[in-house]
Amino acid sequence: MIARVVSVLLGTVLGALCSYCAFWIVGWAFGPLYASEEDMSRNVKIFLACAAIFMVCGGWLGNWMFKLFKRRLEQ
């Protein structure tokens, strides 16, 4: 049970890290993508929504990997 929780949490953290890295690379490649407070507010909202999606997908992937490795170890 604890191993499943740890794998899901690790997947969630890795999803958040991937989201941060993706947005950092886009910002680095294309320069600042804002010219006012409204643009910056919009970008933060987009980042938070994408980070949540990445974290959910990472948690799901962590759970899937746990199931896969558990099946392999039981054989």
HUQUIPE-V28406 format. One record per backbone hydrogen bond with DSSP energy under -1.0 kcal/mol. CO is the residue of the C=O (numbers start at 0). NH is the residue of the N-H. If there is no record, write none. Layout:
co:CO nh:NH
co:CO nh:NH
This chain:
co:0 nh:4
co:1 nh:5
co:2 nh:6
co:3 nh:7
co:4 nh:8
co:5 nh:9
co:6 nh:10
co:7 nh:11
co:8 nh:12
co:9 nh:13
co:10 nh:14
co:11 nh:15
co:12 nh:16
co:13 nh:17
co:14 nh:18
co:15 nh:19
co:16 nh:20
co:17 nh:21
co:18 nh:22
co:19 nh:23
co:20 nh:24
co:21 nh:25
co:22 nh:26
co:23 nh:27
co:24 nh:28
co:25 nh:29
co:26 nh:30
co:35 nh:39
co:36 nh:40
co:37 nh:41
co:38 nh:42
co:39 nh:43
co:40 nh:44
co:41 nh:45
co:42 nh:46
co:43 nh:47
co:44 nh:48
co:45 nh:49
co:46 nh:50
co:47 nh:51
co:48 nh:52
co:49 nh:53
co:50 nh:54
co:51 nh:55
co:52 nh:56
co:53 nh:57
co:54 nh:58
co:55 nh:59
co:56 nh:60
co:57 nh:61
co:58 nh:62
co:59 nh:63
co:60 nh:64
co:61 nh:65
co:62 nh:66
co:63 nh:67
co:64 nh:68
co:65 nh:69
co:66 nh:70
co:67 nh:71
co:68 nh:72
co:69 nh:73
